[in-house]
Amino acid sequence: METTSFAALKLQLTDTCAFLESFGLGRAGFTQQDVLAGICRVKSQCERLKEFSTGPHAREAETIEIAAKTHIATAETRIALLRERQR
């Protein structure tokens, strides 16, 4: 398995979270399938972030993971609301 540096993983997670944030804020141009894939990607990246749960990046990794989980929750809530409207 390829070892990812903390900085690279942080950048990937920041980009993916920005995508989820845009959807959560109601910006147009997102499909539910894209968002579900983004949620899976963020969850996967959070799992990889656990590699840094000890050591010099531990505190920042924890903060990033908490923020990422907030973006996931927001996106999941918006998807649920959109699905409710479709009924």
KETIMAR-44033 format. One record per residue: residue number from 1; residue in three letters; x, y, z of N, C-alpha, C, O in turn. Coordinates in pm, whole numbers, padded with zeros to 5 digits. Example, Ala and Ser with C-alpha at 12.3 -4.5 7.8 and 13.67 -1.06 7.14 Angstrom:
# KETIMAR-44033
- k/r/nc1/nc2/nc3/cac1/cac2/cac3/cc1/cc2/cc3/oc1/oc2/oc3
- 1/ALA/01319/-00569/00780/01230/-00450/00780/01320/-00330/00780/01424/-00332/00846
- 2/SER/01285/-00225/00708/01367/-00106/00714/01290/00003/00787/01341/00114/00804
END
This chain:
# KETIMAR-44033
- k/r/nc1/nc2/nc3/cac1/cac2/cac3/cc1/cc2/cc3/oc1/oc2/oc3
- 1/MET/00084/-00118/00000/00000/00000/00000/00088/00124/00000/00189/00130/00070
- 2/GLU/00049/00220/-00077/00126/00343/-00087/00110/00426/00039/-00001/00445/00088
- 3/THR/00221/00474/00091/00217/00560/00208/00194/00703/00162/00267/00755/00078
- 4/THR/00092/00765/00217/00058/00901/00181/00107/00994/00291/00090/00966/00410
- 5/SER/00168/01104/00252/00212/01200/00351/00091/01269/00412/-00016/01277/00351
- 6/PHE/00110/01319/00531/00002/01389/00599/-00045/01508/00516/-00166/01531/00503
- 7/ALA/00048/01584/00461/00010/01702/00383/-00072/01665/00261/-00170/01733/00228
- 8/ALA/-00035/01557/00193/-00109/01514/00074/-00249/01467/00111/-00346/01500/00044
- 9/LEU/-00259/01389/00218/-00389/01341/00262/-00478/01456/00308/-00598/01458/00280
- 10/LYS/-00419/01550/00378/-00493/01668/00424/-00549/01746/00304/-00664/01791/00306
- 11/LEU/-00469/01763/00200/-00513/01834/00080/-00626/01759/00010/-00724/01821/-00032
- 12/GLN/-00614/01628/-00002/-00719/01548/-00065/-00849/01560/00014/-00957/01578/-00044
- 13/LEU/-00838/01550/00145/-00956/01557/00230/-01019/01696/00225/-01141/01709/00225
- 14/THR/-00937/01798/00220/-00988/01935/00211/-01066/01954/00081/-01173/02015/00081
- 15/ASP/-01013/01903/-00029/-01081/01915/-00158/-01214/01841/-00159/-01315/01893/-00207
- 16/THR/-01214/01719/-00107/-01336/01640/-00106/-01440/01702/-00013/-01559/01702/-00043
- 17/CYS/-01395/01754/00100/-01488/01820/00193/-01546/01947/00132/-01662/01981/00158
- 18/ALA/-01468/02018/00053/-01519/02138/-00014/-01632/02101/-00110/-01730/02174/-00122
- 19/PHE/-01617/01987/-00177/-01722/01937/-00265/-01850/01910/-00185/-01958/01953/-00225
- 20/LEU/-01836/01839/-00072/-01953/01810/00011/-02014/01937/00068/-02136/01950/00078
- 21/GLU/-01929/02031/00105/-01979/02157/00160/-02062/02233/00057/-02167/02288/00091
- 22/SER/-02016/02236/-00066/-02091/02304/-00172/-02229/02242/-00189/-02329/02313/-00203
- 23/PHE/-02234/02109/-00189/-02363/02041/-00198/-02449/02073/-00077/-02568/02103/-00091
- 24/GLY/-02391/02067/00041/-02464/02094/00164/-02522/02234/00170/-02626/02257/00231
- 25/LEU/-02454/02328/00106/-02502/02466/00103/-02606/02491/-00005/-02657/02602/-00020
- 26/GLY/-02637/02386/-00081/-02744/02397/-00180/-02701/02446/-00316/-02786/02484/-00397
- 27/ARG/-02574/02447/-00344/-02530/02489/-00476/-02571/02386/-00580/-02571/02266/-00554
- 28/ALA/-02607/02433/-00697/-02655/02346/-00805/-02539/02274/-00872/-02423/02312/-00859
- 29/GLY/-02574/02167/-00944/-02476/02097/-01025/-02424/01968/-00967/-02324/01915/-01014
- 30/PHE/-02490/01917/-00865/-02446/01794/-00801/-02553/01688/-00813/-02671/01715/-00791
- 31/THR/-02512/01568/-00848/-02606/01457/-00846/-02594/01387/-00712/-02490/01393/-00646
- 32/GLN/-02702/01320/-00672/-02697/01247/-00546/-02592/01137/-00552/-02526/01109/-00452
- 33/GLN/-02575/01075/-00668/-02475/00970/-00683/-02335/01026/-00663/-02251/00962/-00600
- 34/ASP/-02309/01145/-00716/-02178/01209/-00698/-02152/01237/-00550/-02042/01216/-00499
- 35/VAL/-02256/01283/-00482/-02242/01317/-00341/-02222/01191/-00258/-02140/01190/-00165
- 36/LEU/-02295/01085/-00289/-02276/00959/-00216/-02134/00906/-00236/-02073/00854/-00143
- 37/ALA/-02082/00919/-00357/-01944/00879/-00384/-01847/00968/-00305/-01747/00919/-00253
- 38/GLY/-01877/01097/-00297/-01794/01189/-00219/-01794/01155/-00071/-01691/01163/-00004
- 39/ILE/-01910/01117/-00020/-01921/01077/00120/-01834/00953/00146/-01761/00947/00245
- 40/CYS/-01841/00857/00056/-01758/00736/00070/-01610/00772/00065/-01529/00717/00140
- 41/ARG/-01575/00864/-00023/-01436/00906/-00035/-01387/00972/00093/-01276/00944/00139
- 42/VAL/-01470/01059/00152/-01431/01126/00276/-01415/01023/00389/-01321/01030/00467
- 43/LYS/-01508/00930/00397/-01498/00827/00501/-01369/00746/00485/-01302/00717/00583
- 44/SER/-01336/00712/00362/-01213/00637/00334/-01090/00720/00373/-00995/00667/00432
- 45/GLN/-01091/00847/00339/-00979/00933/00372/-00966/00951/00523/-00855/00961/00574
- 46/CYS/-01078/00955/00594/-01074/00964/00740/-01012/00839/00800/-00939/00847/00898
- 47/GLU/-01041/00724/00741/-00978/00600/00787/-00827/00606/00767/-00750/00565/00855
- 48/ARG/-00785/00655/00654/-00642/00669/00627/-00578/00770/00719/-00460/00758/00754
- 49/LEU/-00655/00870/00759/-00605/00975/00849/-00568/00918/00986/-00487/00976/01058
- 50/LYS/-00628/00806/01021/-00598/00744/01151/-00452/00699/01162/-00403/00677/01273
- 51/GLU/-00384/00686/01049/-00240/00656/01051/-00163/00764/01128/-00056/00739/01182
- 52/PHE/-00221/00883/01132/-00155/00998/01193/-00215/01032/01330/-00197/01144/01379
- 53/SER/-00286/00936/01390/-00352/00963/01518/-00254/00971/01635/-00290/01013/01745
- 54/THR/-00131/00931/01610/-00025/00950/01708/00089/01022/01638/00102/01015/01516
- 55/GLY/00168/01089/01712/00281/01159/01653/00255/01308/01639/00163/01362/01700
- 56/PRO/00337/01373/01560/00332/01520/01553/00205/01578/01490/00174/01695/01510
- 57/HIS/00132/01497/01414/00012/01547/01346/-00118/01503/01415/-00226/01525/01361
- 58/ALA/-00107/01443/01531/-00224/01382/01596/-00336/01482/01622/-00451/01455/01588
- 59/ARG/-00305/01595/01679/-00408/01694/01712/-00475/01749/01585/-00597/01759/01578
- 60/GLU/-00395/01782/01487/-00450/01835/01361/-00533/01729/01289/-00637/01759/01232
- 61/ALA/-00487/01605/01292/-00561/01495/01230/-00698/01480/01295/-00798/01458/01226
- 62/GLU/-00703/01491/01426/-00830/01479/01498/-00924/01594/01460/-01043/01572/01439
- 63/THR/-00871/01713/01452/-00952/01830/01414/-01006/01816/01273/-01123/01845/01247
- 64/ILE/-00922/01770/01182/-00963/01752/01043/-01072/01645/01033/-01169/01661/00958
- 65/GLU/-01057/01538/01109/-01156/01431/01106/-01292/01479/01159/-01396/01444/01103
- 66/ILE/-01291/01558/01263/-01416/01612/01318/-01485/01700/01214/-01606/01691/01195
- 67/ALA/-01408/01786/01149/-01465/01873/01045/-01520/01791/00930/-01628/01821/00878
- 68/ALA/-01448/01689/00890/-01493/01603/00779/-01625/01535/00813/-01714/01526/00730
- 69/LYS/-01636/01487/00936/-01759/01421/00977/-01877/01517/00979/-01991/01477/00955
- 70/THR/-01851/01644/01006/-01955/01746/01000/-02003/01764/00856/-02123/01775/00832
- 71/HIS/-01911/01766/00762/-01947/01778/00620/-02027/01656/00574/-02123/01670/00498
- 72/ILE/-01988/01539/00620/-02062/01417/00586/-02205/01427/00638/-02300/01399/00565
- 73/ALA/-02220/01467/00763/-02354/01477/00823/-02441/01578/00749/-02559/01553/00727
- 74/THR/-02383/01690/00711/-02458/01792/00639/-02504/01739/00503/-02619/01759/00464
- 75/ALA/-02415/01673/00431/-02450/01618/00300/-02556/01509/00313/-02650/01505/00234
- 76/GLU/-02543/01422/00412/-02642/01316/00432/-02779/01375/00468/-02882/01324/00425
- 77/THR/-02779/01481/00546/-02905/01547/00582/-02970/01607/00459/-03091/01594/00440
- 78/ARG/-02892/01672/00375/-02948/01733/00255/-03002/01627/00160/-03109/01646/00101
- 79/ILE/-02931/01516/00146/-02981/01407/00061/-03114/01356/00115/-03207/01332/00038
- 80/ALA/-03123/01339/00245/-03248/01291/00307/-03362/01390/00280/-03474/01348/00250
- 81/LEU/-03334/01519/00291/-03437/01619/00263/-03481/01616/00118/-03600/01626/00088
- 82/LEU/-03386/01602/00027/-03421/01596/-00115/-03503/01472/-00146/-03597/01477/-00224
- 83/ARG/-03467/01361/-00085/-03544/01239/-00106/-03685/01252/-00049/-03781/01200/-00108
- 84/GLU/-03698/01319/00062/-03830/01341/00124/-03917/01427/00032/-04036/01403/00019
- 85/ARG/-03857/01526/-00031/-03932/01613/-00124/-03981/01535/-00244/-04087/01565/-00300
- 86/GLN/-03905/01436/-00285/-03940/01359/-00406/-04056/01266/-00383/-04113/01215/-00480
- 87/ARG/-04092/01242/-00260/-04203/01150/-00231/-04335/01210/-00260/-04438/01146/-00241
END
